[in-house]
Structures are given as C-alpha cells and as structure tokens.
C-alpha cells in the first residue's frame, strides 16, 4: 500500500491512449499538430491568451521559466523549503548561470507579504549585494498548503510594486485548485509563468510551462533547446499534456488524490502537523509507530526523527486509504 509519493503513481489510461494515437508520422520538435494545440488548450483553461511549452521534468519547467526572468547576477526569492532550494540539486544555479536563491521563512512553506518585505528590506540596493528579480511561489506548498486567491493578490501586488517577475511552481497545482474550488486563473493569480504539473497527477513524462507573458515564452524556446529539452518527437509530450486537460482529467485526478488524503487526515486527529489542503499528510509519528505501520504494509517517507509524510495519488485505492486511516487511528 503505497503512500511514498505521487511520482510513483501509475499512468492514467487516457494518457496511454493519447500516446498510442500520437504514434504516427508528424513534423519534428514542437511543430507537430499536438504541440501547436497547447497554446489554445491552456488559453481556454485560464481564460486568457497564454503560450505553453512542454518539457520532460518539473525541475526543467521551474528552472527554464526562472531563467527567462533572472540574469546571472540576480536572485530569486523563495521559501526556505521550496523545491527549487531543497530538491533540485542546484539546478536553478545551473540554468540561471549562477543566479542566487534568496530564502524567506513562513509556516507550512507558505510565504507572506510580511516575510517577503522583510527579506527584501534586508538587501541593500548597491552593487555589493545580489538583487532579487523574481518571486517564486509554490501552489500547493511542500507541506500541502494552498494559497487562497486573496493571499496571491497580496503577494503579487507587493511583487509588482518592487518590479519583480512572478513564477509559480505548480507541481501540485491541480490539487490546490481541487481544494480551493476556484478557477485555475484564481488559483495562480497575476503571475508571469506557471510550471503546470502533470507527472504527479497521471502523466508519464511530460510537464508544461505556461507563460502569461509571451515575451518570456519567446526567450524560453531558445533556452529549452540550449538546455537539451527540445525533444525531436515532442508530440508524445504534447499528447500527454493534452490528455490531462481534455475532459478535465487533471482536475478529476486531483480530486481523487485529495479525497484519499482527507480520509487519512480525519483519522490523524492531533497528530496532524499541517492542515491537509492538497494530497499530502504530515503526522507526528515516533520511530516505533512508523515501524508498526510498515509492518502492516504501508510505504511512506520518514520526515525527521518524529514525523512521517503520506502522499495520496490519483490512483490511490479507497480501501488502502481506509486501511491506513484505521491503522493510524489505532496507534
């Protein structure tokens, strides 16, 4: 019974079917019929004209997007526990040619206007200190918290006042939209680029970068090629992304994952370390208790000496979620 990561989930049947349909001759790189449909599909989703590029990984999506916003002598402001800081192996510095990450604090890996202002205020405006050029938010955060539209409005207003570009790491964007019950546009706010997660949500090997600023998209096309991410058979990546968007598979999958996480959370009670606002559950759990859960067949990650993380996926079986809930409740 697998709760290690939504990265370990299976591929959605509609994605497999779309890959099979794409297995026919077409023009190479991103000139094929499917790749050329991405802009229109995402424009319809967000209710405004956007440009969308496929890439193979979330790391590439985040870093290529940021590389269009930040010069090598600049910096990105993000949370101390943002994925670009803790889990991307220095890729931001590589893709941004040495640009720095400036770190801020916030409960549940969420940034607040106050934290952003305080961090920016500590940076002098002279050439001896690295200047921030972009703000990166994560929706939902690394601890499964979702920014409300009003949260995003306050942060984006502050960023615009400071002349900053805005990037959103949306590896679990679908889960945030499902939790918030709002439109995709409201769940991202006034940003410049979104890394739209697909792999955690049922795709096989494709993510998307959605650019709300077409100038940045033009830059990203060149950077994607230079970074080795312009795949010659790009139609297979486009097919996966389109399959996720069609019939709202992306949202149905996220709702299923969130529902499984909520089932687990209801049994956790005071063990919960963070509110469950997506598909991740973080619990206080001793080493002995974790051993007991693993002996019953549950897979999950330790999260420090006295905590555990459980991640539900689109294909988590209801019986497995209920079994884990019972096991946690009986600890």
C-alpha positions in Angstrom: 0.0 0.0 0.0 2.0 2.9 -1.5 2.0 6.4 0.1 5.6 7.3 -0.7 5.0 9.8 -3.5 2.5 10.7 -6.2 5.5 10.4 -8.5 5.2 6.7 -8.0 1.6 6.6 -9.3 0.5 4.8 -12.4 -0.1 6.5 -15.8 -3.7 7.4 -16.5 -5.4 5.2 -19.2 -6.3 8.3 -21.2 -2.6 9.3 -21.3 -1.7 5.8 -22.7 -4.4 6.1 -25.3 -3.2 9.6 -26.3 0.3 8.3 -26.7 -0.9 5.5 -28.9 -2.8 7.9 -31.1 0.3 10.2 -31.3 2.3 7.3 -32.7 2.1 8.4 -36.3 4.3 10.4 -38.5 4.3 14.2 -38.0 6.7 17.1 -38.1 9.5 17.1 -35.5 10.3 19.0 -32.4 7.4 21.4 -31.5 5.9 22.0 -34.9 3.6 18.9 -34.9 -0.2 19.2 -34.7 -0.4 18.3 -31.0 2.3 20.7 -29.8 0.7 23.5 -31.8 -2.6 22.9 -29.8 -1.1 23.6 -26.4 -1.4 27.4 -26.5 -5.1 27.2 -27.4 -5.8 24.5 -24.8 -4.2 26.4 -21.9 -5.6 29.7 -23.1 -9.1 28.1 -22.7 -8.2 26.8 -19.3 -7.0 30.1 -17.9 -9.4 32.3 -19.8 -6.7 34.5 -21.4 -4.1 34.2 -24.1 -1.1 32.2 -22.9 1.9 30.4 -24.5 2.7 26.9 -23.3 5.8 24.7 -23.8 6.3 21.1 -22.9 9.3 19.8 -21.0 10.2 16.4 -19.5 10.6 17.3 -15.9 9.4 19.6 -13.2 12.9 20.7 -12.5 13.3 21.8 -16.1 10.0 23.5 -16.0 10.8 25.6 -12.9 14.3 26.4 -13.9 13.7 27.2 -17.6 10.8 29.5 -16.5 13.0 31.3 -14.0 15.9 31.6 -16.5 13.7 33.9 -18.6 13.2 36.3 -15.6 16.5 36.5 -13.8 20.0 37.5 -15.0 23.1 35.6 -13.8 23.9 38.5 -11.4 20.4 38.4 -9.9 18.4 36.3 -7.5 15.1 34.5 -7.0 13.2 35.0 -3.7 11.6 31.7 -2.5 10.7 29.9 0.7 13.5 28.2 2.6 11.8 24.9 1.9 10.8 25.5 -1.7 11.5 22.6 -4.0 13.9 24.8 -6.1 16.0 25.2 -2.9 15.8 21.7 -1.3 15.3 19.1 -4.0 16.6 20.2 -7.4 20.3 19.5 -6.9 21.5 23.1 -7.6 19.6 23.2 -11.0 18.4 26.8 -10.5 22.0 27.9 -10.3 22.9 25.8 -13.3 20.1 27.0 -15.6 20.3 30.6 -14.3 24.1 30.7 -14.8 24.9 31.4 -11.2 21.9 33.4 -10.1 21.2 33.1 -6.4 18.2 31.9 -4.4 17.3 34.3 -1.5 15.4 32.4 1.2 12.4 33.6 3.3 10.5 31.9 6.2 6.9 31.0 6.6 4.7 28.5 8.3 3.9 25.4 6.2 6.3 26.6 3.5 4.0 29.5 2.7 5.3 33.0 2.0 3.5 36.0 3.4 3.8 39.7 2.2 5.4 40.5 5.6 8.1 37.8 5.2 8.8 38.9 1.6 9.0 42.5 2.6 11.4 41.8 5.5 13.6 39.7 3.2 13.7 42.3 0.5 14.2 45.1 3.1 17.4 43.4 4.3 19.1 43.7 0.9 20.9 46.9 0.1 20.4 48.4 -3.3 24.0 48.6 -4.2 26.3 46.5 -6.4 27.8 44.7 -3.4 24.6 42.7 -2.8 22.7 40.4 -5.2 19.4 42.0 -6.2 16.1 40.0 -6.4 14.5 39.9 -9.8 11.7 37.3 -9.3 9.5 35.8 -6.6 8.8 32.1 -6.8 5.7 30.7 -5.0 4.6 27.0 -4.7 1.0 26.0 -5.2 0.3 23.8 -3.2 3.3 24.2 -1.0 5.8 21.5 0.0 3.7 20.9 3.1 0.5 20.7 1.2 -0.9 24.2 2.0 -2.8 26.1 -0.6 -2.6 29.9 -1.2 -6.0 31.5 -1.3 -6.7 34.0 -4.1 -6.5 36.8 -1.6 -3.1 35.6 -0.4 -1.9 35.6 -4.0 -3.3 39.0 -4.7 -1.4 40.5 -1.7 1.9 38.8 -2.8 1.6 39.7 -6.4 0.7 43.3 -5.6 3.9 43.5 -3.5 6.0 41.9 -6.2 4.7 44.3 -8.8 5.4 47.3 -6.6 9.0 46.0 -6.3 9.3 45.4 -10.0 9.6 41.6 -9.6 8.6 38.9 -12.0 6.4 36.1 -10.6 6.9 32.3 -11.0 4.7 29.6 -9.6 5.9 26.0 -9.1 2.7 24.1 -9.8 3.8 20.6 -9.3 0.6 20.0 -7.3 -1.3 23.0 -8.8 -4.2 20.7 -9.7 -4.5 19.6 -6.1 -4.7 23.2 -4.9 -7.4 24.0 -7.5 -9.4 21.0 -6.4 -9.1 22.0 -2.7 -9.9 25.7 -3.3 -12.8 25.1 -5.6 -11.9 28.1 -7.6 -10.9 28.6 -11.2 -7.3 27.9 -12.4 -6.9 31.6 -13.0 -7.8 32.4 -9.5 -5.5 29.7 -8.1 -2.5 31.2 -9.8 -3.3 35.0 -9.7 -1.3 37.6 -11.7 1.9 35.6 -12.4 4.3 35.6 -15.4 4.9 31.8 -15.6 3.4 28.6 -14.1 5.1 25.2 -14.0 1.9 23.1 -14.6 2.5 19.7 -13.0 1.3 16.6 -14.9 3.6 13.7 -13.9 2.4 13.6 -10.3 -1.2 13.7 -11.5 -1.3 10.9 -14.0 1.1 11.7 -16.9 4.1 9.6 -17.8 6.9 12.0 -18.7 5.6 15.5 -19.6 5.2 18.8 -17.8 4.2 22.2 -19.1 5.4 25.7 -18.7 2.5 28.2 -19.1 3.7 31.7 -19.9 1.3 34.6 -19.3 3.9 36.9 -20.7 4.5 36.0 -24.4 7.9 37.7 -24.4 9.2 35.3 -21.8 7.9 32.3 -23.9 9.9 33.5 -26.9 13.0 33.5 -24.7 12.2 30.1 -23.2 12.0 28.4 -26.7 15.7 29.2 -27.2 16.7 28.3 -23.7 14.8 25.0 -23.9 16.8 24.0 -27.0 20.1 25.0 -25.4 19.3 23.0 -22.3 18.7 19.8 -24.2 14.9 19.7 -23.6 13.7 20.2 -27.2 12.8 16.6 -27.9 12.6 15.6 -31.5 9.4 13.7 -31.0 7.7 16.4 -28.9 4.3 15.2 -30.0 4.5 12.5 -27.4 4.9 15.1 -24.6 2.2 17.3 -26.0 -0.2 14.3 -26.3 0.2 13.6 -22.5 -0.5 17.2 -21.5 -3.5 17.5 -23.8 -4.9 14.2 -22.5 -4.7 15.6 -19.0 -6.6 18.7 -20.0 -9.2 17.1 -22.1 -12.4 16.2 -20.1 -10.7 17.8 -17.0 -8.8 14.6 -16.3 -6.2 16.8 -14.4 -8.9 18.1 -12.0 -10.7 14.7 -11.5 -7.4 13.1 -10.7 -6.5 15.8 -8.2 -9.9 15.5 -6.5 -9.4 11.7 -6.1 -6.0 12.2 -4.6 -7.2 14.9 -2.2 -10.2 12.8 -1.1 -7.8 9.9 -0.2 -5.6 12.3 1.8 -8.6 13.7 3.6 -9.7 10.2 4.6 -6.3 9.7 6.2 -6.3 13.1 7.8 -9.7 12.6 9.5 -8.1 9.6 11.4 -5.0 11.5 12.4 -6.5 14.0 14.8 -4.0 15.9 16.9 -1.1 14.1 15.1 -1.5 16.4 12.1 1.5 18.7 11.7 -0.2 20.8 9.0 -3.7 21.3 7.7 -4.4 19.0 4.7 -5.2 21.2 1.8 -4.0 19.0 -1.1 -2.8 15.4 -1.2 -0.1 15.3 1.4 -0.5 14.4 5.1 2.2 15.1 7.6 1.9 13.4 11.0 3.7 13.2 14.4 4.8 9.7 14.5 7.6 8.0 16.6 10.0 5.6 15.1 8.2 2.7 16.8 4.9 3.8 15.4 6.4 4.1 11.9 7.8 0.6 12.2 4.3 -0.7 13.2 2.8 0.9 10.1 5.4 -0.5 7.8 4.9 -4.0 9.3 1.2 -3.6 8.2 2.4 -3.0 4.6 2.3 0.8 4.3 5.0 2.6 2.3 5.8 6.2 3.2 8.7 8.5 4.0 10.1 9.5 7.4 10.1 13.3 7.8 12.6 13.9 10.5 13.0 12.0 13.7 9.4 12.1 14.9 7.3 12.7 11.8 6.1 10.9 8.6 4.8 12.0 5.3 2.0 10.2 3.4 1.1 11.2 -0.2 -2.1 10.1 -1.9 -2.2 9.9 -5.6 -4.9 9.9 -8.3 -4.9 6.1 -8.3 -4.8 5.5 -4.5 -7.3 2.8 -3.8 -10.1 3.8 -1.4 -9.6 0.6 0.5 -5.9 1.4 1.0 -6.7 4.9 2.3 -9.3 3.5 4.7 -6.8 0.8 5.9 -4.2 3.5 6.6 -6.7 5.6 8.4 -7.6 2.7 10.6 -4.0 1.9 11.3 -3.2 5.5 12.2 -6.3 5.7 14.4 -5.2 2.5 16.3 -1.7 3.7 17.1 
